[in-house]
Protein backbone atom coordinates (compact mmCIF):
# COMPACT_ATOMS: atom_id res chain seq x y z
CA UNK A 1 0.00 0.00 0.00
CA UNK A 2 1.49 3.38 -0.99
CA UNK A 3 2.60 5.68 1.83
CA UNK A 4 0.22 8.60 2.38
CA UNK A 5 2.13 11.86 2.66
CA UNK A 6 0.67 14.92 4.38
CA UNK A 7 2.17 17.44 1.94
CA UNK A 8 1.38 20.49 4.07
CA UNK A 9 2.99 18.96 7.15
CA UNK A 10 6.00 17.84 5.11
CA UNK A 11 6.38 21.34 3.66
CA UNK A 12 6.40 22.80 7.18
CA UNK A 13 9.00 20.26 8.32
CA UNK A 14 11.25 21.26 5.41
CA UNK A 15 10.82 24.94 6.28
CA UNK A 16 11.73 24.31 9.93
CA UNK A 17 15.00 22.70 8.87
CA UNK A 18 15.74 25.51 6.40
CA UNK A 19 15.96 28.02 9.23
CA UNK A 20 19.21 26.52 10.55
CA UNK A 21 20.66 26.17 7.04
CA UNK A 22 20.10 29.87 6.34
CA UNK A 23 21.53 30.75 9.77
CA UNK A 24 24.68 28.70 9.13
CA UNK A 25 25.44 29.73 5.55
CA UNK A 26 23.45 32.91 4.96
CA UNK A 27 20.73 33.49 2.39
CA UNK A 28 23.08 34.90 -0.23
CA UNK A 29 25.64 32.10 -0.08
CA UNK A 30 23.52 28.97 0.03
CA UNK A 31 22.15 27.43 -3.17
CA UNK A 32 19.00 25.37 -3.67
CA UNK A 33 21.24 22.34 -4.29
CA UNK A 34 22.99 22.89 -0.93
CA UNK A 35 19.61 23.36 0.78
CA UNK A 36 18.39 20.07 -0.73
CA UNK A 37 21.57 18.31 0.47
CA UNK A 38 21.17 19.83 3.95
CA UNK A 39 17.57 18.63 4.10
CA UNK A 40 18.44 15.19 2.76
CA UNK A 41 16.05 15.48 -0.20
CA UNK A 42 16.51 15.64 -3.96
CA UNK A 43 16.56 19.03 -5.69
CA UNK A 44 13.44 17.85 -7.56
CA UNK A 45 11.61 17.37 -4.28
CA UNK A 46 12.74 20.79 -3.04
CA UNK A 47 11.61 22.53 -6.24
CA UNK A 48 8.28 20.68 -6.04
CA UNK A 49 7.52 22.50 -2.78
CA UNK A 50 9.43 25.73 -3.41
CA UNK A 51 9.84 27.00 -7.01
CA UNK A 52 12.80 29.23 -6.04
CA UNK A 53 15.02 30.17 -3.13
CA UNK A 54 13.11 33.43 -2.69
CA UNK A 55 9.77 31.57 -2.67
CA UNK A 56 11.19 29.26 0.00
CA UNK A 57 12.30 32.25 2.08
CA UNK A 58 8.92 33.95 1.70
CA UNK A 59 7.14 30.84 2.95
CA UNK A 60 9.63 30.58 5.81
CA UNK A 61 8.84 34.19 6.79
CA UNK A 62 5.11 33.42 6.84
CA UNK A 63 5.59 30.25 8.87
CA UNK A 64 7.84 31.98 11.40
CA UNK A 65 5.33 34.82 11.78
CA UNK A 66 2.59 32.37 12.80
CA UNK A 67 4.93 30.39 15.05
CA UNK A 68 6.17 33.58 16.76
CA UNK A 69 2.63 34.69 17.54
CA UNK A 70 1.61 31.25 18.82
CA UNK A 71 4.63 30.99 21.12
CA UNK A 72 4.16 34.57 22.33
CA UNK A 73 0.57 33.71 23.30
CA UNK A 74 1.79 30.96 25.61
CA UNK A 75 4.43 33.25 27.12
CA UNK A 76 1.91 36.01 27.77
CA UNK A 77 -0.73 33.74 29.24
CA UNK A 78 -2.22 35.03 32.47
CA UNK A 79 -0.99 38.64 32.27
CA UNK A 80 -3.57 41.16 33.47
CA UNK A 81 -2.02 44.56 32.84
CA UNK A 82 0.00 46.23 30.13
CA UNK A 83 2.97 46.47 32.49
CA UNK A 84 2.85 42.73 33.23
CA UNK A 85 2.56 42.02 29.51
CA UNK A 86 5.66 44.08 28.66
CA UNK A 87 7.65 42.37 31.41
CA UNK A 88 6.50 39.00 30.04
CA UNK A 89 7.59 40.15 26.58
CA UNK A 90 11.04 40.90 28.01
CA UNK A 91 11.27 37.39 29.48
CA UNK A 92 10.12 35.93 26.15
CA UNK A 93 12.94 37.77 24.36
CA UNK A 94 15.49 36.53 26.92
CA UNK A 95 14.32 32.92 26.57
CA UNK A 96 14.44 33.06 22.77
CA UNK A 97 17.39 35.43 22.33
CA UNK A 98 19.49 33.08 20.21
CA UNK A 99 16.60 32.38 17.84
CA UNK A 100 15.74 36.08 17.39
CA UNK A 101 19.36 37.03 16.74
CA UNK A 102 19.69 34.27 14.11
CA UNK A 103 16.43 35.26 12.41
CA UNK A 104 17.48 38.94 12.35
CA UNK A 105 20.83 37.97 10.82
CA UNK A 106 19.05 35.88 8.15
CA UNK A 107 16.71 38.80 7.37
CA UNK A 108 19.57 41.27 7.02
CA UNK A 109 21.41 38.91 4.70
CA UNK A 110 18.25 38.37 2.63
CA UNK A 111 17.64 42.13 2.32
CA UNK A 112 21.19 42.71 1.09
CA UNK A 113 20.38 40.58 -1.96
CA UNK A 114 17.06 42.23 -2.82
CA UNK A 115 16.00 45.36 -4.63
CA UNK A 116 14.64 47.73 -1.97
CA UNK A 117 11.63 48.72 -4.09
CA UNK A 118 10.72 45.08 -4.71
CA UNK A 119 10.95 44.45 -0.96
CA UNK A 120 8.49 47.28 -0.29
CA UNK A 121 6.05 45.89 -2.85
CA UNK A 122 6.39 42.23 -1.85
CA UNK A 123 2.86 41.06 -0.96
CA UNK A 124 4.10 38.24 1.32
CA UNK A 125 6.17 40.57 3.50
CA UNK A 126 3.36 43.13 3.54
CA UNK A 127 0.99 40.45 4.88
CA UNK A 128 3.40 39.24 7.57
CA UNK A 129 4.09 42.82 8.67
CA UNK A 130 0.36 43.48 8.88
CA UNK A 131 -0.10 40.26 10.89
CA UNK A 132 2.54 41.33 13.44
CA UNK A 133 1.04 44.82 13.58
CA UNK A 134 -2.51 43.49 14.02
CA UNK A 135 -1.39 41.14 16.80
CA UNK A 136 0.45 44.00 18.53
CA UNK A 137 -2.66 46.22 18.37
CA UNK A 138 -4.78 43.43 19.84
CA UNK A 139 -2.15 42.69 22.47
CA UNK A 140 -2.06 46.34 23.56
CA UNK A 141 -5.83 46.78 23.21
CA UNK A 142 -5.45 49.72 20.82
CA UNK A 143 -6.39 50.69 17.26
CA UNK A 144 -3.30 52.86 16.72
CA UNK A 145 -1.25 51.17 13.96
CA UNK A 146 1.51 53.77 14.30
CA UNK A 147 1.95 52.95 17.99
CA UNK A 148 1.97 49.22 17.19
CA UNK A 149 4.69 49.84 14.59
CA UNK A 150 6.65 51.78 17.19
CA UNK A 151 6.54 48.85 19.64
CA UNK A 152 7.64 46.41 16.92
CA UNK A 153 10.44 48.74 15.86
CA UNK A 154 11.54 49.06 19.49
CA UNK A 155 11.74 45.27 19.88
CA UNK A 156 13.58 44.86 16.56
CA UNK A 157 16.01 47.56 17.66
CA UNK A 158 16.77 45.70 20.90
CA UNK A 159 17.50 42.52 18.95
CA UNK A 160 19.74 44.39 16.51
CA UNK A 161 21.70 45.86 19.41
CA UNK A 162 22.26 42.32 20.71
CA UNK A 163 23.26 41.16 17.23
CA UNK A 164 25.84 43.94 17.10
CA UNK A 165 27.30 42.75 20.40
CA UNK A 166 25.90 45.35 22.80
CA UNK A 167 26.04 43.41 26.07
CA UNK A 168 24.53 46.29 28.06
CA UNK A 169 21.06 45.64 26.61
CA UNK A 170 18.77 43.96 29.13
CA UNK A 171 15.54 42.84 27.44
CA UNK A 172 13.48 42.72 30.64
CA UNK A 173 14.73 46.11 31.83
CA UNK A 174 14.05 47.75 28.46
CA UNK A 175 10.59 46.19 28.04
CA UNK A 176 9.66 47.15 31.61
CA UNK A 177 10.63 50.74 30.84
CA UNK A 178 8.61 50.69 27.61
CA UNK A 179 5.63 49.32 29.58
CA UNK A 180 5.81 52.31 31.95
CA UNK A 181 6.02 54.72 29.01
CA UNK A 182 3.05 53.12 27.21
CA UNK A 183 0.95 53.04 30.38
CA UNK A 184 1.62 56.77 30.87
CA UNK A 185 0.98 57.52 27.18
CA UNK A 186 -2.24 55.58 26.66
CA UNK A 187 -5.57 56.80 28.07
CA UNK A 188 -6.41 54.82 31.21
CA UNK A 189 -9.54 53.30 29.69
CA UNK A 190 -7.54 51.76 26.81
CA UNK A 191 -4.29 50.82 28.52
CA UNK A 192 -5.01 47.17 29.07
CA UNK A 193 -4.36 43.72 27.79
CA UNK A 194 -6.97 42.05 25.63
CA UNK A 195 -8.03 38.45 25.89
CA UNK A 196 -6.00 35.72 24.26
CA UNK A 197 -8.91 34.85 22.00
CA UNK A 198 -8.78 38.34 20.51
CA UNK A 199 -5.01 38.08 20.11
CA UNK A 200 -5.40 34.85 18.11
CA UNK A 201 -7.99 36.23 15.72
Buried (B, 14 or more C-beta within 10 A) or exposed (E): EEEEEEEEEEBBEBBEBBBEBBBEBBBEEBEBEEBBBBBEBEBEBBBEBBEEBBEBBBBBBBBBBEBBBEBBBEBBEEBEEBBBBBBBBBBBBEEBBEBBBBBBBBBEBBEEEBEEEEEEEBEBBEBBBEBBBBBBBBBBBBEBEEBBBBBBEBBBEBBBBBBEEEEEBBBBEBBBEBBEEBBEEBEEEEBBBBEBEEBEE
